[in-house]
Amino acid sequence: MELLKERIRRDGVVKKGNVLKVDSFLNHQMDIQLFNEIGKEFKRRFAACPINKILTIEASGIGIACIAAQYFDVPVVFAKKAQSINIDGDVYSTKIESFTHKKVYDVIVSKKFLNENDRVLIIDDFLANGCALAGLIDLVQSAGAVIEGIGIVVEKGFQNGGDLIRSKGVRLESLAIIDGMNDETGEITFRD
């Protein structure tokens, strides 16, 4: 998706430790016009799939998933990183290690919102080491639901997450795949 790649080149900031900062338009301040184009592109790529639910994880995936859900006309469920008093009943649970926060989370989804009748599109903003996606896949499988595919906005192709997820036989569509980043020059190279 050229529009996204151009925006990453223009406004993305490469930091030490293979961190790409895109908080000015993707995961802190959100560019809704860009999100609309992202949503349309996910709909185009998964148009033939009988999706009835979109699943993401809090917090950065929620905005993207909500915009995309408009094009699929389906609800969004987001996995929560903490149990709270307003989640009643049984939950599916898994552990996820965050690349960005260097922390392990117990992630949950209420069994009321994910079940064996669901055909799920998982959407997230970033794919680095694949831990978050592996956890979301685990939640969907625990529910007996079907994963129709995974939509990622930015994949770090030089890390092993994409290979890990693809090796599970899941359809993975990334809108921009980064092959390399240089924290000294700020240069970002994309896979064609």
Helices and strands as residue ranges (DSSP letters): H 2-11, E 13-15, E 19-21, H 32-45, E 53-57, H 60-72, E 76-79, E 91-98, E 103-110, E 119-127, H 131-143, E 146-156, H 161-166, E 172-181, E 188-190
